[in-house]
Amino acid sequence: MGKELGGFQLRFDNIESFLWMDGVGLFVWSSYFITLAVLTLNLLIPYLKKKRIKKEIREASEN
């Protein structure tokens, strides 16, 4: 299983077998997607809240 590339043994013969991963690819890739989504939201939500609060403060100080 796999080919040799520059002294390294590749685990998969083609992109389809890499994505399918012997039947567990759906679980693996969905886990990666969910993790990436959660990490993105953990960065994005505080940034947007900070931006909104700064805008509210700026508007309140103008009045």
GUZADO-104094 format. One record per residue: residue number from 1; residue in three letters; z, y, x of N, C-alpha, C in turn. Coordinates in nm, 4 decimals, padded with zeros to 6 digits, always signed. Each point is the difference from the previous one (the first is absolute). Example, Ala and Ser with C-alpha at 12.3 -4.5 7.8 and 13.67 -1.06 7.14 Angstrom:
! residues 2
nr->1 | rest->Ala | n.z->+00.7800 | n.y->-00.5690 | n.x->+01.3190 | ca.z->+00.0000 | ca.y->+00.1190 | ca.x->-00.0890 | c.z->+00.0000 | c.y->+00.1200 | c.x->+00.0900
nr->2 | rest->Ser | n.z->-00.0720 | n.y->+00.1050 | n.x->-00.0350 | ca.z->+00.0060 | ca.y->+00.1190 | ca.x->+00.0820 | c.z->+00.0730 | c.y->+00.1090 | c.x->-00.0770
END
This chain:
! residues 63
nr->1 | rest->Met | n.z->+00.0000 | n.y->-00.1178 | n.x->+00.0846 | ca.z->+00.0000 | ca.y->+00.1178 | ca.x->-00.0846 | c.z->+00.0000 | c.y->+00.1235 | c.x->+00.0887
nr->2 | rest->Gly | n.z->-00.0899 | n.y->+00.0901 | n.x->-00.0226 | ca.z->-00.0052 | ca.y->+00.1238 | ca.x->+00.0757 | c.z->-00.0926 | c.y->-00.0087 | c.x->+00.1192
nr->3 | rest->Lys | n.z->-00.0306 | n.y->+00.1142 | n.x->+00.0532 | ca.z->-00.0885 | ca.y->+00.0100 | ca.x->+00.1156 | c.z->+00.0757 | c.y->+00.0646 | c.x->+00.1145
nr->4 | rest->Glu | n.z->-00.0528 | n.y->-00.0158 | n.x->+00.1194 | ca.z->+00.0589 | ca.y->+00.0608 | ca.x->+00.1183 | c.z->-00.0666 | c.y->+00.1355 | c.x->+00.0244
nr->5 | rest->Leu | n.z->+00.0813 | n.y->+00.1011 | n.x->+00.0245 | ca.z->-00.0518 | ca.y->+00.1340 | ca.x->+00.0245 | c.z->+00.0803 | c.y->+00.0637 | c.x->+00.1125
nr->6 | rest->Gly | n.z->-00.0614 | n.y->+00.0098 | n.x->+00.1163 | ca.z->+00.0663 | ca.y->+00.0644 | ca.x->+00.1128 | c.z->+00.1310 | c.y->-00.0655 | c.x->+00.0396
nr->7 | rest->Gly | n.z->+00.0070 | n.y->-00.1297 | n.x->-00.0074 | ca.z->+00.1220 | ca.y->-00.0701 | ca.x->+00.0375 | c.z->+00.0988 | c.y->-00.0159 | c.x->-00.1142
nr->8 | rest->Phe | n.z->-00.0296 | n.y->+00.0586 | n.x->-00.1146 | ca.z->+00.0875 | ca.y->-00.0112 | ca.x->-00.1168 | c.z->-00.0622 | c.y->-00.0938 | c.x->-00.1024
nr->9 | rest->Gln | n.z->+00.0812 | n.y->-00.0808 | n.x->-00.0626 | ca.z->-00.0459 | ca.y->-00.0894 | ca.x->-00.1055 | c.z->+00.0109 | c.y->+00.0737 | c.x->-00.1333
nr->10 | rest->Leu | n.z->-00.1138 | n.y->+00.0240 | n.x->-00.0660 | ca.z->+00.0009 | ca.y->+00.0640 | ca.x->-00.1307 | c.z->+00.0456 | c.y->-00.0996 | c.x->-00.1049
nr->11 | rest->Arg | n.z->+00.0799 | n.y->+00.0443 | n.x->-00.0923 | ca.z->+00.0569 | ca.y->-00.0880 | ca.x->-00.1025 | c.z->-00.1010 | c.y->-00.0285 | c.x->-00.1114
nr->12 | rest->Phe | n.z->-00.0917 | n.y->+00.0918 | n.x->-00.0230 | ca.z->-00.0932 | ca.y->-00.0132 | ca.x->-00.1117 | c.z->-00.1442 | c.y->+00.0018 | c.x->+00.0498
nr->13 | rest->Asp | n.z->-00.0845 | n.y->-00.0781 | n.x->-00.0691 | ca.z->-00.1400 | ca.y->-00.0088 | ca.x->+00.0386 | c.z->-00.0830 | c.y->+00.1161 | c.x->-00.0519
nr->14 | rest->Asn | n.z->+00.0365 | n.y->+00.0520 | n.x->-00.1186 | ca.z->-00.0779 | ca.y->+00.1091 | ca.x->-00.0587 | c.z->+00.0916 | c.y->+00.0891 | c.x->-00.0832
nr->15 | rest->Ile | n.z->-00.0539 | n.y->+00.1080 | n.x->-00.0513 | ca.z->+00.0798 | ca.y->+00.0972 | ca.x->-00.0739 | c.z->+00.0518 | c.y->-00.0592 | c.x->-00.1308
nr->16 | rest->Glu | n.z->-00.0777 | n.y->-00.0885 | n.x->-00.0624 | ca.z->+00.0444 | ca.y->-00.0614 | ca.x->-00.1258 | c.z->+00.1254 | c.y->-00.0837 | c.x->+00.0210
nr->17 | rest->Ser | n.z->+00.0015 | n.y->-00.0800 | n.x->+00.1044 | ca.z->+00.1191 | ca.y->-00.0820 | ca.x->+00.0255 | c.z->+00.1180 | c.y->+00.0873 | c.x->+00.0423
nr->18 | rest->Phe | n.z->-00.0277 | n.y->+00.1124 | n.x->+00.0655 | ca.z->+00.1066 | ca.y->+00.0947 | ca.x->+00.0352 | c.z->+00.0617 | c.y->+00.0603 | c.x->-00.1258
nr->19 | rest->Leu | n.z->-00.0828 | n.y->+00.0422 | n.x->-00.0949 | ca.z->+00.0511 | ca.y->+00.0599 | ca.x->-00.1226 | c.z->+00.0656 | c.y->-00.1033 | c.x->-00.0911
nr->20 | rest->Trp | n.z->-00.0536 | n.y->-00.1206 | n.x->-00.0045 | ca.z->+00.0528 | ca.y->-00.1038 | ca.x->-00.0885 | c.z->+00.1286 | c.y->-00.0622 | c.x->+00.0557
nr->21 | rest->Met | n.z->+00.0098 | n.y->-00.0151 | n.x->+00.1316 | ca.z->+00.1181 | ca.y->-00.0526 | ca.x->+00.0699 | c.z->+00.0508 | c.y->-00.1312 | c.x->-00.0591
nr->22 | rest->Asp | n.z->-00.0859 | n.y->-00.0960 | n.x->-00.0098 | ca.z->+00.0351 | ca.y->-00.1338 | ca.x->-00.0499 | c.z->+00.0690 | c.y->+00.0034 | c.x->-00.1362
nr->23 | rest->Gly | n.z->-00.0409 | n.y->+00.0931 | n.x->-00.0855 | ca.z->+00.0518 | ca.y->+00.0047 | ca.x->-00.1365 | c.z->+00.1147 | c.y->+00.0958 | c.x->-00.0230
nr->24 | rest->Val | n.z->+00.0563 | n.y->+00.0565 | n.x->+00.1045 | ca.z->+00.1121 | ca.y->+00.0930 | ca.x->-00.0185 | c.z->-00.0395 | c.y->+00.1451 | c.x->+00.0234
nr->25 | rest->Gly | n.z->-00.1283 | n.y->+00.0242 | n.x->+00.0173 | ca.z->-00.0489 | ca.y->+00.1348 | ca.x->+00.0278 | c.z->+00.0351 | c.y->+00.0999 | c.x->-00.1085
nr->26 | rest->Leu | n.z->-00.0090 | n.y->-00.0399 | n.x->-00.1256 | ca.z->+00.0320 | ca.y->+00.0909 | ca.x->-00.1095 | c.z->+00.1439 | c.y->+00.0476 | c.x->+00.0106
nr->27 | rest->Phe | n.z->+00.0922 | n.y->-00.0907 | n.x->+00.0267 | ca.z->+00.1406 | ca.y->+00.0359 | ca.x->+00.0157 | c.z->+00.0196 | c.y->+00.0920 | c.x->+00.1204
nr->28 | rest->Val | n.z->-00.0599 | n.y->-00.0354 | n.x->+00.1116 | ca.z->+00.0162 | ca.y->+00.0774 | ca.x->+00.1234 | c.z->-00.0559 | c.y->+00.1408 | c.x->-00.0159
nr->29 | rest->Trp | n.z->-00.1229 | n.y->+00.0114 | n.x->-00.0487 | ca.z->-00.0626 | ca.y->+00.1316 | ca.x->-00.0111 | c.z->+00.0645 | c.y->+00.0858 | c.x->-00.1078
nr->30 | rest->Ser | n.z->+00.0439 | n.y->-00.0615 | n.x->-00.1109 | ca.z->+00.0700 | ca.y->+00.0791 | ca.x->-00.1016 | c.z->+00.1348 | c.y->+00.0475 | c.x->+00.0535
nr->31 | rest->Ser | n.z->+00.0655 | n.y->-00.0807 | n.x->+00.0822 | ca.z->+00.1264 | ca.y->+00.0416 | ca.x->+00.0617 | c.z->-00.0217 | c.y->+00.1183 | c.x->+00.0938
nr->32 | rest->Tyr | n.z->-00.1061 | n.y->-00.0068 | n.x->+00.0793 | ca.z->-00.0322 | ca.y->+00.1131 | ca.x->+00.0874 | c.z->-00.0291 | c.y->+00.1253 | c.x->-00.0816
nr->33 | rest->Phe | n.z->-00.0762 | n.y->-00.0133 | n.x->-00.1079 | ca.z->-00.0350 | ca.y->+00.1146 | ca.x->-00.0832 | c.z->+00.1242 | c.y->+00.0622 | c.x->-00.0635
nr->34 | rest->Ile | n.z->+00.0883 | n.y->-00.0835 | n.x->-00.0553 | ca.z->+00.1217 | ca.y->+00.0513 | ca.x->-00.0636 | c.z->+00.0883 | c.y->+00.0703 | c.x->+00.1031
nr->35 | rest->Thr | n.z->+00.0142 | n.y->-00.0584 | n.x->+00.1169 | ca.z->+00.0794 | ca.y->+00.0623 | ca.x->+00.1060 | c.z->-00.0582 | c.y->+00.1345 | c.x->+00.0403
nr->36 | rest->Leu | n.z->-00.1301 | n.y->+00.0062 | n.x->+00.0182 | ca.z->-00.0651 | ca.y->+00.1254 | ca.x->+00.0361 | c.z->+00.0181 | c.y->+00.1050 | c.x->-00.1097
nr->37 | rest->Ala | n.z->-00.0109 | n.y->-00.0410 | n.x->-00.1265 | ca.z->+00.0179 | ca.y->+00.0929 | ca.x->-00.1119 | c.z->+00.1424 | c.y->+00.0546 | c.x->-00.0030
nr->38 | rest->Val | n.z->+00.0990 | n.y->-00.0853 | n.x->+00.0187 | ca.z->+00.1402 | ca.y->+00.0438 | ca.x->-00.0022 | c.z->+00.0278 | c.y->+00.0949 | c.x->+00.1164
nr->39 | rest->Leu | n.z->-00.0478 | n.y->-00.0332 | n.x->+00.1187 | ca.z->+00.0207 | ca.y->+00.0885 | ca.x->+00.1148 | c.z->-00.0674 | c.y->+00.1347 | c.x->-00.0203
nr->40 | rest->Thr | n.z->-00.1197 | n.y->-00.0011 | n.x->-00.0565 | ca.z->-00.0712 | ca.y->+00.1248 | ca.x->-00.0274 | c.z->+00.0773 | c.y->+00.0849 | c.x->-00.1000
nr->41 | rest->Leu | n.z->+00.0491 | n.y->-00.0621 | n.x->-00.1064 | ca.z->+00.0778 | ca.y->+00.0737 | ca.x->-00.0997 | c.z->+00.1298 | c.y->+00.0526 | c.x->+00.0591
nr->42 | rest->Asn | n.z->+00.0626 | n.y->-00.0756 | n.x->+00.0889 | ca.z->+00.1229 | ca.y->+00.0463 | ca.x->+00.0654 | c.z->-00.0235 | c.y->+00.1240 | c.x->+00.0853
nr->43 | rest->Leu | n.z->-00.1189 | n.y->+00.0178 | n.x->+00.0492 | ca.z->-00.0331 | ca.y->+00.1210 | ca.x->+00.0756 | c.z->-00.0496 | c.y->+00.1117 | c.x->-00.0907
nr->44 | rest->Leu | n.z->-00.0777 | n.y->-00.0346 | n.x->-00.0998 | ca.z->-00.0657 | ca.y->+00.0989 | ca.x->-00.0842 | c.z->+00.0945 | c.y->+00.0666 | c.x->-00.0996
nr->45 | rest->Ile | n.z->+00.0853 | n.y->-00.0745 | n.x->-00.0657 | ca.z->+00.0866 | ca.y->+00.0558 | ca.x->-00.1038 | c.z->+00.0929 | c.y->+00.1086 | c.x->+00.0547
nr->46 | rest->Pro | n.z->+00.0725 | n.y->-00.0207 | n.x->+00.1098 | ca.z->+00.0843 | ca.y->+00.1085 | ca.x->+00.0519 | c.z->-00.0807 | c.y->+00.1237 | c.x->+00.0417
nr->47 | rest->Tyr | n.z->-00.1174 | n.y->-00.0230 | n.x->+00.0562 | ca.z->-00.0853 | ca.y->+00.1121 | ca.x->+00.0391 | c.z->-00.0380 | c.y->+00.0841 | c.x->-00.1217
nr->48 | rest->Leu | n.z->-00.0409 | n.y->-00.0663 | n.x->-00.1079 | ca.z->-00.0395 | ca.y->+00.0724 | ca.x->-00.1210 | c.z->+00.1190 | c.y->+00.0701 | c.x->-00.0649
nr->49 | rest->Lys | n.z->+00.1172 | n.y->-00.0626 | n.x->+00.0012 | ca.z->+00.1197 | ca.y->+00.0641 | ca.x->-00.0552 | c.z->+00.0367 | c.y->+00.1238 | c.x->+00.0795
nr->50 | rest->Lys | n.z->-00.0060 | n.y->-00.0100 | n.x->+00.1316 | ca.z->+00.0311 | ca.y->+00.1140 | ca.x->+00.0863 | c.z->-00.0962 | c.y->+00.1148 | c.x->-00.0264
nr->51 | rest->Lys | n.z->-00.1270 | n.y->-00.0332 | n.x->-00.0134 | ca.z->-00.1025 | ca.y->+00.1014 | ca.x->-00.0272 | c.z->+00.0265 | c.y->+00.0685 | c.x->-00.1343
nr->52 | rest->Arg | n.z->+00.0362 | n.y->-00.0775 | n.x->-00.1035 | ca.z->+00.0269 | ca.y->+00.0544 | ca.x->-00.1329 | c.z->+00.1244 | c.y->+00.0896 | c.x->+00.0017
nr->53 | rest->Ile | n.z->+00.1046 | n.y->-00.0437 | n.x->+00.0708 | ca.z->+00.1233 | ca.y->+00.0785 | ca.x->+00.0073 | c.z->-00.0239 | c.y->+00.1315 | c.x->+00.0728
nr->54 | rest->Lys | n.z->-00.0771 | n.y->-00.0039 | n.x->+00.1086 | ca.z->-00.0323 | ca.y->+00.1238 | ca.x->+00.0725 | c.z->-00.0759 | c.y->+00.0972 | c.x->-00.0900
nr->55 | rest->Lys | n.z->-00.0929 | n.y->-00.0534 | n.x->-00.0795 | ca.z->-00.0766 | ca.y->+00.0838 | ca.x->-00.0915 | c.z->+00.0921 | c.y->+00.0620 | c.x->-00.1048
nr->56 | rest->Glu | n.z->+00.0924 | n.y->-00.0796 | n.x->-00.0548 | ca.z->+00.0938 | ca.y->+00.0525 | ca.x->-00.1001 | c.z->+00.0891 | c.y->+00.1088 | c.x->+00.0590
nr->57 | rest->Ile | n.z->+00.0462 | n.y->-00.0191 | n.x->+00.1222 | ca.z->+00.0833 | ca.y->+00.1000 | ca.x->+00.0671 | c.z->-00.0791 | c.y->+00.1267 | c.x->+00.0240
nr->58 | rest->Arg | n.z->-00.1225 | n.y->-00.0147 | n.x->+00.0462 | ca.z->-00.0852 | ca.y->+00.1159 | ca.x->+00.0253 | c.z->-00.0251 | c.y->+00.0787 | c.x->-00.1288
nr->59 | rest->Glu | n.z->-00.0280 | n.y->-00.0714 | n.x->-00.1084 | ca.z->-00.0244 | ca.y->+00.0665 | ca.x->-00.1291 | c.z->+00.1254 | c.y->+00.0674 | c.x->-00.0533
nr->60 | rest->Ala | n.z->+00.1152 | n.y->-00.0615 | n.x->+00.0196 | ca.z->+00.1277 | ca.y->+00.0577 | ca.x->-00.0462 | c.z->+00.0362 | c.y->+00.1251 | c.x->+00.0790
nr->61 | rest->Ser | n.z->-00.0339 | n.y->+00.0011 | n.x->+00.1290 | ca.z->+00.0331 | ca.y->+00.1170 | ca.x->+00.0823 | c.z->-00.0947 | c.y->+00.1176 | c.x->-00.0274
nr->62 | rest->Glu | n.z->-00.1173 | n.y->-00.0273 | n.x->-00.0528 | ca.z->-00.0951 | ca.y->+00.1066 | ca.x->-00.0334 | c.z->+00.0409 | c.y->+00.0734 | c.x->-00.1273
nr->63 | rest->Asn | n.z->+00.0738 | n.y->-00.0649 | n.x->-00.0872 | ca.z->+00.0393 | ca.y->+00.0604 | ca.x->-00.1281 | c.z->+00.1228 | c.y->+00.0800 | c.x->+00.0128
END
